[in-house]
Structure formats: structure tokens, C-alpha cells
Amino acid sequence: MFKPIDTTGHDFSIWQVDHDVNGNARYVAHYLTIPFEDDDSQPFHINQSRHIEAARKALYGKRYRAEWFGGGIVFQAYTGDPVKHVLDAIERATSN
């Protein structure tokens, strides 16, 4: 099951994917759609690696390895609202 979540008014996209083995809802965000600041003085591949790591840590997630998605971070939003979870993660990451 791949269900897009409504993120109208935001610059990122989230999809709901199959539940984990314990029945917890899981969501995936593509790391390039999460707006973090990049260091313009670094080459693109270094910026990309830092961007992925910052997004993963902020979302408390793991790398999503499904081939259909191509570069996602899987996370669980226990608050019930995955959009709020991503917004909180962006705020945490940019405040550091």
C-alpha cells in the first residue's frame, strides 16, 4: 500500500507505506523534498550526504531501501499527524 498524504501548502511529500511487523503506521518522505539548508561551499555529493543524514536524524528515521521510491527516509509518526512530525523535524534540524 502506497498512499500519498495531503501536504498542501508545504514543500515536501509524504507517503504512507505498509505497517511494520508490530502494526505501527509507517511513512516515507523523499530526502530531497525536505527543505534543509545546504552549504554552498561544498561539492554536491558532500552536501547530498549531509542533507540525507540531517533529514534522517531529524525525523528519527531510517533509510528506506525500496527501489520504487529512490532515496527515502522511513519514520513513524506516533502523534497521528505525519505532516506535523515532518514540520517538527525541520524545526529541530534548523535550530541546531
LINWOGI-V357887 format. One record per backbone hydrogen bond with DSSP energy under -0.5 kcal/mol. CO is the residue of the C=O (numbers start at 0). NH is the residue of the N-H. E is the energy in kcal/mol with one decimal. If there is no record, write none. Layout:
co=CO nh=NH e=E
co=CO nh=NH e=E
This chain:
co=1 nh=3 e=-0.6
co=2 nh=15 e=-3.6
co=4 nh=6 e=-0.5
co=4 nh=13 e=-0.6
co=6 nh=9 e=-2.0
co=12 nh=29 e=-0.7
co=13 nh=4 e=-2.9
co=14 nh=27 e=-2.9
co=15 nh=2 e=-2.5
co=16 nh=25 e=-0.7
co=19 nh=22 e=-1.9
co=23 nh=19 e=-1.9
co=25 nh=16 e=-2.0
co=26 nh=74 e=-2.7
co=27 nh=14 e=-2.4
co=28 nh=72 e=-2.2
co=29 nh=32 e=-1.4
co=29 nh=33 e=-0.5
co=30 nh=33 e=-0.7
co=32 nh=34 e=-0.7
co=33 nh=35 e=-1.3
co=37 nh=39 e=-0.8
co=38 nh=41 e=-1.5
co=42 nh=46 e=-2.2
co=43 nh=47 e=-2.9
co=44 nh=48 e=-1.8
co=45 nh=49 e=-2.3
co=46 nh=50 e=-2.6
co=47 nh=51 e=-2.5
co=48 nh=52 e=-2.3
co=49 nh=53 e=-2.6
co=50 nh=54 e=-2.4
co=51 nh=55 e=-2.6
co=52 nh=56 e=-2.5
co=53 nh=57 e=-2.3
co=54 nh=58 e=-2.0
co=55 nh=59 e=-0.5
co=55 nh=60 e=-2.3
co=56 nh=59 e=-0.8
co=61 nh=73 e=-2.8
co=62 nh=64 e=-0.6
co=63 nh=70 e=-0.5
co=63 nh=71 e=-0.9
co=65 nh=68 e=-1.0
co=65 nh=69 e=-1.4
co=70 nh=30 e=-2.2
co=71 nh=63 e=-2.9
co=72 nh=28 e=-1.9
co=73 nh=61 e=-2.1
co=74 nh=26 e=-2.9
co=75 nh=77 e=-0.8
co=76 nh=79 e=-1.2
co=79 nh=81 e=-0.6
co=80 nh=84 e=-1.7
co=81 nh=85 e=-2.1
co=82 nh=86 e=-2.4
co=83 nh=87 e=-2.6
co=84 nh=88 e=-2.0
co=85 nh=89 e=-2.4
co=86 nh=90 e=-2.0
co=87 nh=91 e=-2.4
co=88 nh=92 e=-2.5
co=89 nh=93 e=-2.2
co=90 nh=94 e=-1.2
co=91 nh=95 e=-0.6
